Amino acid sequence: MELAGDSLTMADIAARLSGKLGHPVRYVEQPDQEVIQRMGEDGMRMFRFFREKGYHVDIPALEREWGIRMTRFDEFLKDAVFAPRW
């Protein structure tokens, strides 16, 4: 099942999170060995797929198929509440 509301890069997401949180957020891609250590070979295959091929979805077609407008990331952030973890 495909679900998507936006087509954003990780840098786009970091910039929007920076605005919401009021402090800089940056995306740092993890080295392959770190991904393998934390997530195993399956995790590495997933990251390699996203890095090399990417995830592409026809958002207008999804909206027609489901009969609803998908939530955009900026809309999600507007209502999201982020609480400190300390």
Secondary structure as the mmCIF struct_conf table of DSSP 4:
data_model
#
loop_
_struct_conf.conf_type_id
_struct_conf.id
_struct_conf.beg_label_comp_id
_struct_conf.beg_label_asym_id
_struct_conf.beg_label_seq_id
_struct_conf.end_label_comp_id
_struct_conf.end_label_asym_id
_struct_conf.end_label_seq_id
BEND BEND1 GLY A 5 GLY A 5
HELX_RH_AL_P HELX_RH_AL_P1 MET A 10 LEU A 21
TURN_TY1_P TURN_TY1_P1 GLY A 22 GLY A 22
BEND BEND2 HIS A 23 HIS A 23
HELX_LH_PP_P HELX_LH_PP_P1 GLU A 29 PRO A 31
HELX_RH_AL_P HELX_RH_AL_P2 ASP A 32 GLU A 52
TURN_TY1_P TURN_TY1_P2 LYS A 53 LYS A 53
HELX_RH_AL_P HELX_RH_AL_P3 ILE A 59 TRP A 66
TURN_TY1_P TURN_TY1_P3 GLY A 67 GLY A 67
BEND BEND3 ILE A 68 ILE A 68
HELX_LH_PP_P HELX_LH_PP_P2 ARG A 69 ARG A 72
HELX_RH_AL_P HELX_RH_AL_P4 PHE A 73 ASP A 79
#
